[in-house]
Amino acid sequence: MSRPSELTAKRARYAPVFAALGDPTRLALLARLSGGDPCSIARLTGTTKLTRQAVTKHLKVLLDARLVHATRTGRESRFALNPEPIEDAKHYLDLVSKQWDDALGRLRAFVER
């Protein structure tokens, strides 16, 4: 079992991921990128009512959280999903869930004595 200090450190590490995932527009962008093909800002903007500037701001948050990565081709940047931070965050949530399950098990054992 992870110590509380380890979980606190991990929580701080994953906070940008959870914050980025907490916005419906960013979730829609990630869903669009989950198809596997890297997309330009123009392509990501094409099916939305968002401006290029708005998409750029959302992509900056996703880049900062490492949820996407960009590759530059000429004057155009193409963005692709990076699933690793999501997998890492899921692992963190599994650890927290186990911690809660253990605590509830101890409480149940105490109550049933």
Secondary structure as the mmCIF struct_conf table of DSSP 4:
data_model
#
loop_
_struct_conf.conf_type_id
_struct_conf.id
_struct_conf.beg_label_comp_id
_struct_conf.beg_label_asym_id
_struct_conf.beg_label_seq_id
_struct_conf.end_label_comp_id
_struct_conf.end_label_asym_id
_struct_conf.end_label_seq_id
HELX_RH_AL_P HELX_RH_AL_P1 PRO A 4 LEU A 21
TURN_TY1_P TURN_TY1_P1 GLY A 22 GLY A 22
HELX_RH_AL_P HELX_RH_AL_P2 PRO A 24 LEU A 33
TURN_TY1_P TURN_TY1_P2 SER A 34 GLY A 35
BEND BEND1 GLY A 36 ASP A 37
STRN STRN1 CYS A 39 SER A 40
HELX_RH_AL_P HELX_RH_AL_P3 ILE A 41 GLY A 46
TURN_TY1_P TURN_TY1_P3 THR A 47 THR A 47
BEND BEND2 THR A 48 LYS A 49
HELX_RH_AL_P HELX_RH_AL_P4 ARG A 52 ASP A 64
TURN_TY1_P TURN_TY1_P4 ALA A 65 ARG A 66
BEND BEND3 LEU A 67 LEU A 67
STRN STRN2 VAL A 68 THR A 73
TURN_TY1_P TURN_TY1_P5 GLY A 74 ARG A 75
STRN STRN3 GLU A 76 LEU A 81
HELX_RH_AL_P HELX_RH_AL_P5 GLU A 84 VAL A 111
TURN_TY1_P TURN_TY1_P6 GLU A 112 GLU A 112
#
